[in-house]
Amino acid sequence: MLCPGCQSDVVGKITTKKENIRIRGEKINVTCQTRVCNICGSDIHDAELREKNIKNAENVYRHIHSMLFPEDIALIRKSYGLSQRLFSVVIGFGVKTIMRYERGALPDEAHNNLIITLRDPKIFIDIWNRKRHLLSDGDNAKISHTLSISIKDPNLLRYISFGFQDRHSSKAIMSN
Ligand SMILES: [Zn+2]
């Protein structure tokens, strides 16, 4: 690598130092790894290390704001037996967004807050009930089945089929 300080072609050495990285306008102080010239000590740009430092800062940001980590998002989705595609239909934002979040991208705050609420099956069922018409009968049956296995509360179990009956009754009203 070419050192910007002394113009020598050097490998450089990795050092650690505390640095502020701005995440969504907030200064996050993290221990960063940087590459410096072993001749003159100048900083040498290292895209890979930079990316790692940003990831670390984002993780600290997640902790500060109690935000979901990628594995939390996947866990919430899988607890309802949903593929990324079905999850995206239910929650109403793109499958590519879900994929990015589960691969490690920092979620948009509104998205994060919505996904957090879905840990409560009652809220999930409520949202799903409003999106059932966008899913196939087979997919809806699978979701009902997954919910009926994991949910022990009889009141909540009744709630699973509530949306369906409700739609039928509203159809009946409309056709009158
Ligand atoms: Zn140098």
Residues whose N, C-alpha, C, O or C-beta is under 5 A from the ligand:
A	BS01	ZN	C3 G5 C6 Q7 C37 I39 C40 G41 S42
